[in-house]
Amino acid sequence: MKETDITAVIELLKESLKSEKLPIVSDLAEKKSAPFQILISTLISLRTKDEVTKIATGKLFMLAGTPSEMLKLSEDQIINAIYPAGFYRNKTKTILHVCRELIERYNSHVPDSIEELLTLKGVGRKTANLVVTLGYGGKGICVDTHVHRISNRLGYVKTKTPEETEYALREKLPPIYWIDYNTIMVAFGRNICRPTSPMCSECPVSVHCQRCGVTRSR
C-alpha cells in the first residue's frame, strides 16, 4: 500500500469500529484510570482473552488499587481474583514483584518512560508502550500480534517481529495515530482481519490492502 493510504485506512477503521467494545486496557484509559491500573491490567491480559482479563481486573481492583494495598494481599487472594487468566500463578508473582519495585524504587509511582518501565521484571515493550500511551498520553506505539500481523498484511511495513514492527512504525506512522493505533488494530484483528482466513469480503479497507501472506480468506 502507499504510505499516504494509512490515513484513509485508520479513519475508515475508526468509523467501522465505533460500535465495537474496546479492549479492557483501552476502556480503562477512556475512563481516565490510573497508570497503575493500566499496568496491572496489561500484565493480566498477556496471553489471555479480553473478556477474562476484564473480569479478573475488576475482581482484583475491588481488593486493591495501589501497590501498597496489593502487597497486603496473599498470593492465594490474587490467584483467586485473576483466575482463569493464563499463567495466573506466574502473573501473581509478577504483580507482587512489580508492586514491591514501585514502592522501593519509585515511591509507589508508575514510571512514565518506556526505558524505566522495562527495568521492572515482567514488563516488556508491549506493556511499557501501553502504560506510556494509555496511562500518560505519551509517545509510544504498542505492537502486539494483531498490530504486527495487520501492518504487514496491509503492506505498510515489511518486518519479521513485533519489535521490528514497532521501530518501523515509529519511522513512518504519523504521530497523531500512535496512541490509538493499537486499539484500532486489536479490534480490527479480532473481528475482521483474523490470523487465519480473514474476513476480506467484509473488510472496510480492502481497497488499500495488499493481503500480504493471505492464502485463504472469506
C-alpha positions in Angstrom: 0.0 0.0 0.0 1.0 3.6 -0.5 2.4 5.3 2.7 -0.2 8.0 2.3 -3.0 5.4 2.4 -2.6 4.8 6.1 -4.6 7.9 7.0 -7.6 6.6 5.0 -7.2 3.2 6.5 -7.2 4.4 10.1 -10.1 6.8 9.6 -12.2 4.1 7.9 -11.4 1.6 10.6 -12.3 4.1 13.3 -15.7 4.6 11.7 -16.4 0.9 11.2 -15.3 0.0 14.8 -17.4 2.6 16.6 -19.9 0.0 17.8 -17.3 -2.5 18.9 -16.3 -3.0 22.6 -12.9 -1.5 23.5 -10.2 -3.8 24.8 -10.2 -3.7 28.6 -7.0 -1.7 28.8 -8.3 0.9 26.3 -11.5 1.0 28.2 -9.7 1.8 31.4 -7.8 4.6 29.6 -11.1 6.0 28.4 -12.3 6.1 32.0 -9.1 8.0 33.0 -7.9 5.1 35.2 -4.6 5.5 37.0 -1.4 4.3 35.2 -1.1 1.6 37.9 -4.4 0.1 36.8 -3.3 0.2 33.2 0.0 -1.5 34.2 -1.6 -4.3 36.2 -4.4 -4.9 33.7 -1.9 -5.2 30.9 0.2 -7.7 32.9 -3.0 -9.8 33.4 -4.0 -9.5 29.8 -0.9 -11.3 28.4 -2.0 -14.5 26.6 -5.5 -14.1 28.0 -8.8 -13.4 26.3 -10.1 -9.9 26.8 -13.3 -10.9 28.4 -11.4 -12.9 31.0 -9.0 -10.0 31.6 -11.9 -7.7 32.2 -13.4 -9.9 34.9 -10.1 -10.6 36.5 -9.1 -7.0 36.6 -12.4 -5.9 38.1 -12.2 -8.5 40.8 -8.6 -7.7 41.7 -9.1 -3.9 41.8 -12.0 -4.4 44.2 -9.4 -5.9 46.6 -6.6 -3.5 46.0 -6.0 -0.3 43.9 -2.5 0.7 44.8 0.9 -1.0 45.2 0.8 -0.9 49.0 -2.7 -2.3 49.1 -1.7 -5.1 46.6 1.1 -6.2 48.9 -1.3 -6.7 51.8 -2.9 -9.5 49.8 -1.7 -13.0 49.9 -0.7 -14.9 46.7 -3.9 -17.0 47.1 -6.1 -13.9 47.2 -4.6 -12.6 43.9 -4.7 -16.0 42.3 -8.4 -16.4 43.2 -9.1 -12.9 41.8 -7.3 -13.3 38.4 -8.1 -16.9 37.7 -8.6 -18.2 35.0 -6.2 -15.8 33.3 -3.4 -17.6 31.5 -0.4 -18.3 33.7 -2.2 -16.9 36.7 0.3 -18.2 39.2 3.3 -16.6 37.4 1.3 -13.4 36.9 0.6 -13.2 40.6 4.3 -13.4 41.4 5.0 -10.7 38.8 2.3 -8.4 40.1 3.7 -8.7 43.7 7.3 -8.2 42.5 6.3 -5.1 40.4 4.4 -3.6 43.3 7.5 -4.0 45.6 9.7 -2.4 42.9 7.3 0.5 42.5 7.3 1.1 46.3 11.0 0.7 46.8 12.3 2.5 43.7 9.6 4.9 42.6 7.7 5.8 45.8 4.7 3.9 44.6 4.6 5.9 41.3 4.5 4.2 38.0 7.3 5.4 35.7 6.2 7.4 32.6 9.1 6.3 30.4 9.4 3.1 28.4 13.1 2.8 29.4 12.3 2.9 33.1 9.3 0.6 32.8 11.4 -2.0 31.0 13.6 -2.3 34.1 10.6 -3.8 36.0 10.7 -7.6 35.9 7.9 -9.0 33.7 7.4 -5.7 31.8 8.1 -6.0 28.1 7.8 -3.4 25.3 4.1 -4.0 24.7 3.3 -3.4 28.3 5.6 -0.4 28.6 4.2 1.2 25.5 0.6 0.8 26.7 1.3 2.3 30.0 3.1 5.3 28.5 0.4 5.9 25.8 -2.8 5.0 27.6 -1.7 5.8 31.1 0.1 9.0 30.4 -0.8 10.0 26.9 2.9 9.9 26.0 4.7 8.9 22.8 4.8 5.2 22.1 3.4 2.6 19.8 2.2 -0.6 21.4 2.8 -3.6 19.0 1.1 -6.9 19.8 0.5 -9.8 17.4 -2.5 -8.0 15.9 -0.6 -4.8 15.1 2.4 -6.8 13.8 0.2 -9.0 11.6 -2.1 -6.4 10.1 0.6 -3.8 9.5 2.5 -6.4 7.4 -0.7 -7.8 5.8 -1.6 -4.3 4.6 1.8 -3.9 3.1 2.5 -0.9 5.3 5.7 -2.4 6.8 7.8 -5.5 6.0 9.1 -6.9 9.3 9.6 -10.2 11.0 9.0 -9.5 14.6 6.7 -7.2 16.7 9.8 -5.3 17.9 10.9 -4.6 14.3 7.3 -3.5 13.5 7.4 -1.0 16.4 10.5 0.6 15.2 9.3 0.6 11.6 6.0 2.3 12.6 7.9 4.9 14.6 9.7 5.8 11.4 6.6 6.2 9.2 3.3 6.3 11.1 2.1 9.9 11.7 2.5 10.6 15.4 -1.2 11.7 15.6 -2.1 8.0 15.3 0.4 6.5 17.7 -1.8 6.2 20.8 -4.9 4.9 19.0 -3.2 2.5 16.6 -3.1 -0.5 18.9 -6.7 -0.1 20.0 -7.9 0.2 16.4 -5.8 -2.8 15.1 -6.7 -5.1 18.0 -10.4 -4.6 17.5 -10.0 -5.0 13.7 -7.8 -8.1 14.1 -10.3 -9.8 16.4 -13.3 -9.2 14.3 -12.3 -8.9 10.6 -8.6 -9.3 9.9 -8.1 -12.5 11.8 -4.9 -14.5 11.9 -6.2 -17.3 9.6 -8.9 -16.9 7.0 -9.6 -13.2 7.4 -13.0 -11.8 6.5 -11.8 -10.0 3.4 -15.3 -9.8 1.9 -16.4 -7.7 4.9 -13.2 -5.6 5.2 -13.8 -1.8 5.1 -10.2 -1.2 3.9 -9.8 -4.0 1.4 -9.2 -1.5 -1.4 -6.0 -0.4 0.4 -4.8 -3.8 1.4 -2.1 -5.8 -0.4 -3.2 -9.0 1.5 0.5 -10.0 2.1 0.7 -13.5 3.3 -3.0 -14.2 2.9 -3.6 -17.6 1.3 -7.2 -18.2 2.4 -10.0 -15.7 3.2 -13.7 -15.4 3.5 
